[in-house]
């Protein structure tokens, strides 16, 4: 919720990657504007110039950043990400950097992830060949599968 006069929020407009909804609290209520990031920034500066100084408030000197609704990657736990990176580093040495981006059949990626999960369920924490965590290997394979769906859909060979 917006607080004092001069506070504002900007959020992406659903299904429109280049549009934002700007909401500004003026002295008599909320003002709203929809436009591109640049247009919203210009409108916000105009509203700040018009309303904030006349109320004796200082303008917020923080830069504008229209990132509302975008993924907050700081929510991802560092430890597991590092473990997945270790898996990718082993793969880089064995197969070449980003070799997986050449394309791997979806069923092979899912089978590999399932094998690593099963080995973990059987009480084995680390892969014997790579000395990396089975769960990190499973995550890497699932990330590759997600990437294939988006970037190489022809490799989706699931029997559906």
Backbone as a printed PyTorch tensor [residue, N CA C, xyz], in Angstrom:
tensor([[[  0.8530,  -1.1890,   0.0000],
         [  0.0000,   0.0000,   0.0000],
         [  0.8890,   1.2390,   0.0000]],

        [[  0.5220,   2.2130,  -0.7550],
         [  1.2760,   3.4530,  -0.7940],
         [  1.0200,   4.2460,   0.4730]],

        [[  2.0370,   4.9670,   0.9240],
         [  1.9300,   5.7240,   2.1660],
         [  1.6950,   7.2000,   1.9280]],

        [[  2.6830,   8.0100,   2.2910],
         [  2.5710,   9.4610,   2.2310],
         [  2.4920,   9.9770,   0.7980]],

        [[  2.0610,  11.2280,   0.6960],
         [  2.0320,  11.8960,  -0.6030],
         [  3.4280,  11.8310,  -1.2080]],

        [[  3.4770,  11.5210,  -2.4800],
         [  4.7620,  11.4230,  -3.1730],
         [  5.2610,   9.9990,  -3.2790]],

        [[  4.6450,   9.0590,  -2.5700],
         [  5.0580,   7.6700,  -2.7190],
         [  4.4260,   7.1040,  -3.9770]],

        [[  5.0550,   6.0820,  -4.5270],
         [  4.5970,   5.5510,  -5.7970],
         [  4.9580,   4.0790,  -5.9130]],

        [[  4.3340,   3.4210,  -6.8650],
         [  4.6780,   2.0430,  -7.2140],
         [  4.5070,   1.8850,  -8.7060]],

        [[  5.2930,   0.9790,  -9.2760],
         [  5.1930,   0.6610, -10.7000],
         [  5.2230,  -0.8490, -10.8340]],

        [[  4.2540,  -1.4010, -11.5480],
         [  4.1840,  -2.8430, -11.7430],
         [  3.9540,  -3.1390, -13.2150]],

        [[  4.4920,  -4.2740, -13.6910],
         [  4.2730,  -4.6380, -15.1010],
         [  2.7870,  -4.8920, -15.3640]],

        [[  2.3520,  -4.5370, -16.5580],
         [  0.9910,  -4.8150, -16.9800],
         [  0.9660,  -6.2550, -17.4910]],

        [[  0.0500,  -7.0580, -16.9610],
         [ -0.0270,  -8.4680, -17.3240],
         [ -0.1930,  -8.6380, -18.8330]],

        [[  0.5740,  -9.5630, -19.3930],
         [  0.5530,  -9.9030, -20.8240],
         [  1.0710,  -8.7890, -21.7310]],

        [[  1.7670,  -7.7970, -21.1550],
         [  2.3680,  -6.7130, -21.9410],
         [  3.7500,  -6.4350, -21.3710]],

        [[  4.7780,  -7.0820, -21.9440],
         [  6.1320,  -6.9920, -21.4040],
         [  6.6770,  -5.5750, -21.3660]],

        [[  6.1820,  -4.6910, -22.2260],
         [  6.7550,  -3.3530, -22.3290],
         [  5.9080,  -2.2700, -21.6680]],

        [[  4.8470,  -2.6440, -20.9590],
         [  3.9900,  -1.6480, -20.3210],
         [  4.0080,  -1.7890, -18.8060]],

        [[  3.9220,  -0.6480, -18.1320],
         [  3.8940,  -0.6090, -16.6760],
         [  2.7100,   0.2270, -16.2190]],

        [[  2.2020,  -0.1100, -15.0540],
         [  1.1450,   0.6600, -14.4280],
         [  1.7860,   1.4430, -13.2800]],

        [[  1.7220,   2.7480, -13.3710],
         [  2.3110,   3.6290, -12.3690],
         [  1.1950,   4.1680, -11.4870]],

        [[  1.4050,   4.1120, -10.1850],
         [  0.4270,   4.6360,  -9.2230],
         [  1.1660,   5.5800,  -8.2820]],

        [[  0.6620,   6.7870,  -8.1580],
         [  1.3120,   7.8500,  -7.3910],
         [  0.2960,   8.4350,  -6.4180]],

        [[  0.7160,   8.6310,  -5.1980],
         [ -0.1980,   9.2390,  -4.2110],
         [  0.0120,  10.7490,  -4.2200]],

        [[ -0.9970,  11.4390,  -4.7220],
         [ -0.9840,  12.8930,  -4.7240],
         [ -1.7010,  13.4300,  -3.4960]],

        [[ -1.7880,  14.7590,  -3.3610],
         [ -2.4170,  15.3520,  -2.1730],
         [ -3.9120,  15.0680,  -2.0690]],

        [[ -4.5650,  14.7620,  -3.1800],
         [ -6.0150,  14.5310,  -3.1400],
         [ -6.3880,  13.1090,  -3.5390]],

        [[ -5.4430,  12.1990,  -3.5180],
         [ -5.7530,  10.8160,  -3.8810],
         [ -4.7190,  10.2510,  -4.8440]],

        [[ -5.0530,   9.1210,  -5.4100],
         [ -4.1130,   8.4190,  -6.2780],
         [ -4.2220,   8.8710,  -7.7230]],

        [[ -3.0850,   8.9570,  -8.3530],
         [ -3.0050,   9.2240,  -9.7810],
         [ -2.4670,   7.9570, -10.4280]],

        [[ -2.9920,   7.5960, -11.5970],
         [ -2.5430,   6.3880, -12.2600],
         [ -2.1830,   6.6850, -13.7000]],

        [[ -1.2050,   5.9310, -14.1890],
         [ -0.7250,   6.1170, -15.5550],
         [ -0.2170,   4.7680, -16.0570]],

        [[ -0.4530,   4.4610, -17.3270],
         [  0.0580,   3.2390, -17.9430],
         [  0.8780,   3.6380, -19.1570]],

        [[  2.0890,   3.0960, -19.2450],
         [  2.9480,   3.3980, -20.3850],
         [  4.2390,   2.6020, -20.3120]],

        [[  5.1450,   2.9050, -21.2140],
         [  6.4520,   2.2460, -21.2270],
         [  7.2440,   2.6870, -19.9990]],

        [[  8.3410,   2.0120, -19.7360],
         [  9.1690,   2.3730, -18.5840],
         [  9.6200,   3.8290, -18.6890]],

        [[ 10.0580,   4.2350, -19.8620],
         [ 10.5120,   5.6100, -20.0500],
         [  9.3960,   6.6240, -19.8660]],

        [[  8.2220,   6.3130, -20.4030],
         [  7.0830,   7.2210, -20.2590],
         [  6.6490,   7.3110, -18.7960]],

        [[  6.6600,   6.1770, -18.0960],
         [  6.2970,   6.1880, -16.6730],
         [  7.2960,   7.0160, -15.8680]],

        [[  8.5690,   6.8870, -16.1980],
         [  9.5870,   7.6470, -15.4800],
         [  9.3690,   9.1450, -15.6910]],

        [[  9.0700,   9.5400, -16.9230],
         [  8.8240,  10.9510, -17.2210],
         [  7.5860,  11.4500, -16.4700]],

        [[  6.5070,  10.6420, -16.4650],
         [  5.2810,  11.0280, -15.7630],
         [  5.5300,  11.1410, -14.2680]],

        [[  6.2900,  10.2030, -13.7070],
         [  6.5870,  10.2320, -12.2820],
         [  7.3530,  11.4970, -11.9130]],

        [[  8.3480,  11.8580, -12.6990],
         [  9.1100,  13.0830, -12.4190],
         [  8.2130,  14.3130, -12.4810]],

        [[  7.2910,  14.3120, -13.4410],
         [  6.3640,  15.4430, -13.5440],
         [  5.4890,  15.5380, -12.2920]],

        [[  4.9490,  14.4060, -11.8500],
         [  4.1200,  14.4130, -10.6440],
         [  4.9180,  14.8030,  -9.4150]],

        [[  6.1490,  14.3220,  -9.3140],
         [  6.9890,  14.6930,  -8.1580],
         [  7.2360,  16.1990,  -8.1510]],

        [[  7.5770,  16.7380,  -9.3400],
         [  7.8370,  18.1760,  -9.4260],
         [  6.5830,  18.9790,  -9.0560]],

        [[  5.4340,  18.4880,  -9.4600],
         [  4.1850,  19.2090,  -9.2330],
         [  3.7200,  19.1180,  -7.7830]],

        [[  3.8170,  17.9640,  -7.1570],
         [  3.1800,  17.7680,  -5.8620],
         [  4.1310,  17.7020,  -4.6780]],

        [[  5.2520,  17.0880,  -4.8170],
         [  6.0970,  16.8540,  -3.6470],
         [  6.7080,  18.1360,  -3.1020]],

        [[  7.3650,  18.9770,  -3.9040],
         [  7.9880,  20.1730,  -3.3270],
         [  6.9840,  21.1310,  -2.6950]],

        [[  5.7610,  21.2130,  -3.2240],
         [  4.7740,  22.1430,  -2.6720],
         [  4.3260,  21.7330,  -1.2770]],

        [[  4.5870,  20.4990,  -0.9150],
         [  4.1910,  20.0220,   0.4080],
         [  5.3500,  20.0910,   1.3960]],

        [[  6.4780,  20.6460,   0.9750],
         [  7.6260,  20.7740,   1.8650],
         [  8.3810,  19.4670,   2.0790]],

        [[  8.1230,  18.4740,   1.2490],
         [  8.8400,  17.2020,   1.3810],
         [ 10.0340,  17.1930,   0.4350]],

        [[ 11.0340,  16.4400,   0.7950],
         [ 12.1840,  16.2950,  -0.0930],
         [ 11.9210,  15.1440,  -1.0480]],

        [[ 12.3950,  15.2800,  -2.2490],
         [ 12.2170,  14.2260,  -3.2360],
         [ 13.1280,  13.0530,  -2.9220]],

        [[ 12.6330,  11.8870,  -3.2070],
         [ 13.4240,  10.6740,  -3.0420],
         [ 14.5000,  10.6640,  -4.1200]],

        [[ 15.7720,  10.5980,  -3.7340],
         [ 16.8740,  10.6510,  -4.6890],
         [ 17.2380,   9.2680,  -5.2290]],

        [[ 16.5410,   8.2260,  -4.7650],
         [ 16.8150,   6.8750,  -5.2470],
         [ 16.4380,   6.7750,  -6.7190]],

        [[ 17.2510,   6.0690,  -7.4900],
         [ 16.9760,   5.8890,  -8.9080],
         [ 15.7380,   5.0400,  -9.1360]],

        [[ 15.1340,   5.2200, -10.2960],
         [ 13.9590,   4.4400, -10.6530],
         [ 14.3830,   3.0790, -11.1810]],

        [[ 13.6510,   2.0580, -10.8180],
         [ 13.9010,   0.7070, -11.3150],
         [ 12.5660,   0.0250, -11.4590]],

        [[ 12.1200,  -0.1960, -12.6760],
         [ 10.8310,  -0.8320, -12.9320],
         [ 11.0220,  -2.3410, -12.9800]],

        [[ 11.1060,  -2.9600, -11.8040],
         [ 11.3340,  -4.4000, -11.7610],
         [ 10.2600,  -5.1470, -10.9860]],

        [[  9.1620,  -4.4900, -10.7110],
         [  8.0660,  -5.1570, -10.0180],
         [  7.5620,  -6.3370, -10.8250]],

        [[  7.2730,  -7.4470, -10.1560],
         [  6.7530,  -8.6250, -10.8210],
         [  7.8060,  -9.5030, -11.4610]],

        [[  9.0550,  -9.0720, -11.4560],
         [ 10.1290,  -9.8950, -12.0250],
         [ 10.6640, -10.8350, -10.9520]],

        [[ 11.2220, -11.9740, -11.3670],
         [ 11.7150, -12.9360, -10.3660],
         [ 12.7960, -12.3370,  -9.4730]],

        [[ 12.6870, -12.5990,  -8.1800],
         [ 13.6810, -12.1530,  -7.2090],
         [ 14.6390, -13.3140,  -6.9550]],

        [[ 15.7410, -13.3230,  -7.6760],
         [ 16.6860, -14.4330,  -7.5870],
         [ 17.4100, -14.4840,  -6.2490]],

        [[ 17.2940, -13.4310,  -5.4520],
         [ 17.9040, -13.4860,  -4.1200],
         [ 17.1590, -14.4480,  -3.2010]],

        [[ 15.9860, -14.9090,  -3.6210],
         [ 15.2340, -15.8810,  -2.8290],
         [ 15.8140, -17.2920,  -2.9430]],

        [[ 16.6280, -17.5230,  -3.9640],
         [ 17.2200, -18.8510,  -4.1450],
         [ 18.3390, -19.0620,  -3.1310]],

        [[ 18.3500, -20.2060,  -2.4530],
         [ 19.3930, -20.4530,  -1.4590],
         [ 20.7510, -20.6780,  -2.1280]],

        [[ 21.7670, -20.0240,  -1.6050],
         [ 23.1030, -20.0580,  -2.2020],
         [ 23.7220, -21.4560,  -2.1980]],

        [[ 23.6220, -22.1670,  -1.0860],
         [ 24.2690, -23.4750,  -0.9770],
         [ 23.8750, -24.4390,  -2.0840]],

        [[ 22.5830, -24.6960,  -2.2830],
         [ 22.1900, -25.5920,  -3.3660],
         [ 22.6080, -25.0940,  -4.7500]],

        [[ 22.5830, -23.7690,  -4.9640],
         [ 23.0240, -23.2430,  -6.2620],
         [ 24.4930, -23.5550,  -6.5050]],

        [[ 25.2950, -23.4540,  -5.4600],
         [ 26.7220, -23.7610,  -5.5920],
         [ 26.9130, -25.2350,  -5.9140]],

        [[ 26.0990, -26.0860,  -5.2960],
         [ 26.2100, -27.5250,  -5.5600],
         [ 25.8500, -27.8380,  -7.0060]],

        [[ 24.8300, -27.1690,  -7.5310],
         [ 24.4590, -27.3570,  -8.9390],
         [ 25.5830, -26.8400,  -9.8380]],

        [[ 26.2000, -25.7230,  -9.4600],
         [ 27.3170, -25.1870, -10.2420],
         [ 28.4750, -26.1920, -10.2790]],

        [[ 28.7210, -26.9090,  -9.1940],
         [ 29.7760, -27.9280,  -9.1820],
         [ 29.4660, -29.0270, -10.1980]],

        [[ 28.1990, -29.4090, -10.2960],
         [ 27.7960, -30.4070, -11.2910],
         [ 28.0850, -29.8780, -12.6910]],

        [[ 27.7220, -28.6200, -12.9410],
         [ 27.9390, -28.0300, -14.2650],
         [ 29.4250, -27.9080, -14.5790]],

        [[ 30.2330, -27.6350, -13.5720],
         [ 31.6790, -27.5420, -13.7860],
         [ 32.2630, -28.9070, -14.1480]],

        [[ 31.7780, -29.9720, -13.5080],
         [ 32.2270, -31.3080, -13.8820],
         [ 31.8290, -31.5930, -15.3300]],

        [[ 30.5860, -31.2660, -15.6700],
         [ 30.1110, -31.4750, -17.0390],
         [ 30.9130, -30.6740, -18.0520]],

        [[ 31.3210, -29.4810, -17.6800],
         [ 32.1410, -28.6590, -18.5800],
         [ 33.4540, -29.3630, -18.8910]],

        [[ 34.0690, -29.9520, -17.8650],
         [ 35.3320, -30.6670, -18.0580],
         [ 35.1400, -31.9150, -18.9080]],

        [[ 34.0690, -32.6450, -18.6600],
         [ 33.8350, -33.9210, -19.3510],
         [ 33.3040, -33.7430, -20.7710]],

        [[ 32.3600, -32.8050, -20.9690],
         [ 31.6580, -32.6830, -22.2460],
         [ 31.9250, -31.3810, -22.9970]],

        [[ 32.4620, -30.3740, -22.3170],
         [ 32.6250, -29.0500, -22.9090],
         [ 31.5950, -28.0890, -22.3300]],

        [[ 31.9710, -26.8270, -22.2880],
         [ 31.1080, -25.8060, -21.6830],
         [ 29.7770, -25.7140, -22.4260]],

        [[ 28.7040, -25.7980, -21.6730],
         [ 27.3420, -25.6590, -22.2080],
         [ 27.0250, -26.6310, -23.3380]],

        [[ 27.6790, -27.7840, -23.3560],
         [ 27.4070, -28.7960, -24.3730],
         [ 25.9270, -29.1580, -24.4240]],

        [[ 25.2770, -29.1510, -23.2780],
         [ 23.8630, -29.5220, -23.1940],
         [ 22.9870, -28.6110, -24.0460]],

        [[ 23.4650, -27.3880, -24.3280],
         [ 22.6680, -26.4640, -25.1370],
         [ 22.5520, -26.9180, -26.5930]],

        [[ 23.3740, -27.8950, -26.9900],
         [ 23.2550, -28.4500, -28.3390],
         [ 21.9730, -29.2600, -28.4790]],

        [[ 21.4080, -29.6600, -27.3550],
         [ 20.1490, -30.4020, -27.3620],
         [ 20.3270, -31.8050, -26.8160]],

        [[ 19.4720, -32.1770, -25.8900],
         [ 19.4230, -33.5260, -25.3240],
         [ 17.9450, -33.8910, -25.2460]],

        [[ 17.6220, -35.0960, -25.6760],
         [ 16.2310, -35.5350, -25.6470],
         [ 15.6540, -35.4180, -24.2380]],

        [[ 14.4380, -34.9350, -24.1470],
         [ 13.7660, -34.7210, -22.8690],
         [ 13.7390, -35.9960, -22.0300]],

        [[ 13.4270, -37.1250, -22.6530],
         [ 13.3160, -38.3690, -21.8870],
         [ 14.6540, -38.7790, -21.2780]],

        [[ 15.7540, -38.4780, -21.9290],
         [ 17.0750, -38.7910, -21.3620],
         [ 17.3540, -37.9220, -20.1470]],

        [[ 16.9930, -36.6340, -20.2230],
         [ 17.1910, -35.7370, -19.0880],
         [ 16.3370, -36.1600, -17.9000]],

        [[ 15.0770, -36.5060, -18.1790],
         [ 14.1860, -36.9230, -17.0950],
         [ 14.6430, -38.2460, -16.4800]],

        [[ 15.1200, -39.1630, -17.3250],
         [ 15.6060, -40.4420, -16.8140],
         [ 16.8320, -40.2390, -15.9240]],

        [[ 17.7320, -39.3550, -16.3440],
         [ 18.9270, -39.0780, -15.5330],
         [ 18.5320, -38.4630, -14.1930]],

        [[ 17.6000, -37.5080, -14.2190],
         [ 17.1450, -36.8910, -12.9710],
         [ 16.5150, -37.9420, -12.0650]],

        [[ 15.7010, -38.8120, -12.6360],
         [ 15.0480, -39.8490, -11.8420],
         [ 16.0620, -40.8320, -11.2530]],

        [[ 17.1100, -41.1800, -12.0140],
         [ 18.1490, -42.0690, -11.4820],
         [ 18.8390, -41.4430, -10.2800]],

        [[ 19.1800, -40.1650, -10.3930],
         [ 19.8460, -39.4850,  -9.2780],
         [ 18.9220, -39.4010,  -8.0620]],

        [[ 17.6610, -39.1330,  -8.2850],
         [ 16.7140, -39.0870,  -7.1630],
         [ 16.5980, -40.4700,  -6.5230]],

        [[ 16.5250, -41.5220,  -7.3440],
         [ 16.4170, -42.8700,  -6.8020],
         [ 17.6610, -43.2480,  -5.9960]],

        [[ 18.8310, -42.8840,  -6.5020],
         [ 20.0630, -43.1800,  -5.7620],
         [ 20.0700, -42.4480,  -4.4230]],

        [[ 19.5790, -41.2120,  -4.4120],
         [ 19.4700, -40.4740,  -3.1640],
         [ 18.4880, -41.1700,  -2.2200]],

        [[ 17.3420, -41.5930,  -2.7560],
         [ 16.3500, -42.2880,  -1.9310],
         [ 16.8990, -43.5920,  -1.3640]],

        [[ 17.8290, -44.1970,  -2.0800],
         [ 18.4460, -45.4430,  -1.6170],
         [ 19.5600, -45.1930,  -0.6050]],

        [[ 19.7710, -43.9310,  -0.2280],
         [ 20.7330, -43.6150,   0.8190],
         [ 22.0960, -43.1420,   0.3370]],

        [[ 22.2750, -42.9990,  -0.9540],
         [ 23.5570, -42.5390,  -1.5050],
         [ 23.4670, -41.0350,  -1.7500]],

        [[ 24.2160, -40.2440,  -0.9980],
         [ 24.1410, -38.7830,  -1.1320],
         [ 24.9250, -38.2550,  -2.3280]],

        [[ 26.0960, -38.8390,  -2.5920],
         [ 26.9710, -38.3120,  -3.6460],
         [ 27.1440, -39.3040,  -4.7860]],

        [[ 27.2350, -38.7530,  -5.9810],
         [ 27.5130, -39.5270,  -7.1750],
         [ 28.9630, -40.0110,  -7.1190]],

        [[ 29.1850, -41.2890,  -7.3650],
         [ 30.5300, -41.8560,  -7.2340],
         [ 31.4940, -41.3110,  -8.2870]],

        [[ 31.0080, -41.0780,  -9.5040],
         [ 31.8910, -40.5900, -10.5710],
         [ 32.2910, -39.1300, -10.3520]],

        [[ 31.3300, -38.2890,  -9.9960],
         [ 31.5800, -36.8510,  -9.9540],
         [ 31.8610, -36.3120,  -8.5580]],

        [[ 31.5330, -37.1020,  -7.5330],
         [ 31.6430, -36.6690,  -6.1390],
         [ 30.7910, -35.4170,  -5.8750]],

        [[ 29.7050, -35.2940,  -6.6290],
         [ 28.7540, -34.2000,  -6.4290],
         [ 27.4500, -34.8080,  -5.9180]],

        [[ 26.6320, -33.9780,  -5.3050],
         [ 25.3900, -34.4490,  -4.7140],
         [ 24.4190, -34.9620,  -5.7830]],

        [[ 23.8120, -36.1230,  -5.4980],
         [ 22.8100, -36.6600,  -6.4250],
         [ 21.6760, -35.6710,  -6.6460]],

        [[ 21.2370, -34.9960,  -5.5820],
         [ 20.1390, -34.0460,  -5.7490],
         [ 20.5470, -32.8720,  -6.6310]],

        [[ 21.7910, -32.4390,  -6.5530],
         [ 22.2750, -31.3620,  -7.4260],
         [ 22.3050, -31.8370,  -8.8750]],

        [[ 22.6890, -33.0860,  -9.0940],
         [ 22.6680, -33.6480, -10.4490],
         [ 21.2510, -33.7120, -10.9840]],

        [[ 20.3090, -34.1280, -10.1330],
         [ 18.9070, -34.1730, -10.5520],
         [ 18.4240, -32.7720, -10.9250]],

        [[ 18.7530, -31.7960, -10.0830],
         [ 18.3600, -30.4030, -10.3650],
         [ 18.9470, -29.9220, -11.6870]],

        [[ 20.2030, -30.2360, -11.9450],
         [ 20.8390, -29.8090, -13.2000],
         [ 20.0880, -30.3950, -14.3940]],

        [[ 19.7730, -31.6820, -14.3230],
         [ 19.0380, -32.3050, -15.4200],
         [ 17.6520, -31.6960, -15.5970]],

        [[ 16.9850, -31.3750, -14.4930],
         [ 15.6700, -30.7480, -14.5920],
         [ 15.7660, -29.3310, -15.1550]],

        [[ 16.8270, -28.6000, -14.7890],
         [ 17.0300, -27.2630, -15.3710],
         [ 17.2700, -27.3710, -16.8710]],

        [[ 18.0620, -28.3670, -17.2850],
         [ 18.2900, -28.5750, -18.7170],
         [ 16.9550, -28.8650, -19.4160]],

        [[ 16.1220, -29.7010, -18.7970],
         [ 14.8290, -30.0420, -19.3820],
         [ 13.9580, -28.7900, -19.5360]],

        [[ 13.9580, -27.9410, -18.5180],
         [ 13.1870, -26.6990, -18.5940],
         [ 13.7130, -25.8190, -19.7290]],

        [[ 15.0370, -25.7570, -19.8590],
         [ 15.6480, -24.9490, -20.9130],
         [ 15.2780, -25.4980, -22.2880]],

        [[ 15.2850, -26.8310, -22.4160],
         [ 14.9390, -27.4480, -23.7050],
         [ 13.5060, -27.0850, -24.1060]],

        [[ 12.5840, -27.1160, -23.1360],
         [ 11.1960, -26.7660, -23.4580],
         [ 11.1030, -25.3730, -24.0720]],

        [[ 11.8710, -24.4510, -23.5230],
         [ 11.8180, -23.0570, -23.9740],
         [ 12.6260, -22.8160, -25.2520]],

        [[ 13.7970, -23.4520, -25.3460],
         [ 14.7410, -23.1020, -26.4050],
         [ 14.9320, -24.1490, -27.4910]],

        [[ 14.6300, -25.4020, -27.1940],
         [ 14.7880, -26.4790, -28.1790],
         [ 13.5870, -27.4200, -28.0810]],

        [[ 12.3930, -26.9240, -28.3850],
         [ 11.1900, -27.7370, -28.1880],
         [ 11.1710, -29.0180, -29.0190]],

        [[ 11.9580, -29.0750, -30.0780],
         [ 12.0080, -30.3000, -30.8960],
         [ 12.6130, -31.4630, -30.1240]],

        [[ 13.2960, -31.2010, -29.0220],
         [ 13.8890, -32.2580, -28.2080],
         [ 12.9130, -32.8020, -27.1590]],

        [[ 11.7060, -32.2960, -27.1540],
         [ 10.6840, -32.8030, -26.2220],
         [ 10.0770, -34.0600, -26.8520]],

        [[ 10.6010, -35.2060, -26.4610],
         [ 10.1710, -36.4650, -27.0400],
         [  9.3350, -37.2980, -26.0610]],

        [[  8.6900, -36.6090, -25.1270],
         [  7.8280, -37.3360, -24.1960],
         [  6.7050, -38.0160, -24.9810]],

        [[  6.2900, -39.1640, -24.5060],
         [  5.2220, -39.9170, -25.1450],
         [  3.8870, -39.4650, -24.5730]],

        [[  3.4320, -38.2890, -25.0430],
         [  2.1700, -37.7430, -24.5120],
         [  1.1520, -37.5830, -25.6260]]])
